[in-house]
Amino acid sequence: MAESKSLQAHVTLDVTGTTCPGPVLGVRKVISELAEGEVLLLLSDCPGTRDDLASWAQHTGNELLGTERIREGVTGYYVRRGRRAERHADVSLDMRGSVCPGPILEARRMLASMPVGSVLKMASNCPGAKADVADWARVTGVELIETVELDDHEWEFYLRRAS
């Protein structure tokens, strides 16, 4: 990561006065609206932003390009929108807010009503969902195509009905 005043941003988000995880949550919302390759300049005075943002970028496919001291106590973080992966799903199921085993039970019900080979995209923020869905898929023969981390303890699971 470079320290640079030569980077240009397409949009600026000023979250000074906001404590973590607020800055990363703001970036997540704004960057999702940008086109691939566009750059967001985040202004933050929260000391944890640098580490949180670097970790978030690594897990989401976005890129922390550099930092810049804006004024006393405020740092600018340049974040480039990563490539949007093309994922196909025949049906989407949003189970955020539902506790385990609810997401798996509902995914099982949905997949049973779908034709063989169909793909279900399920979103969940149940803390145990990542491990539980992987284990469930392995023992039942459901194909877990991909797990996408959206945020801390929030995932999208792409599941294919095998039989």
Disulfide bonds with the S-S distance in Angstrom:
Cys100-Cys126 2.36
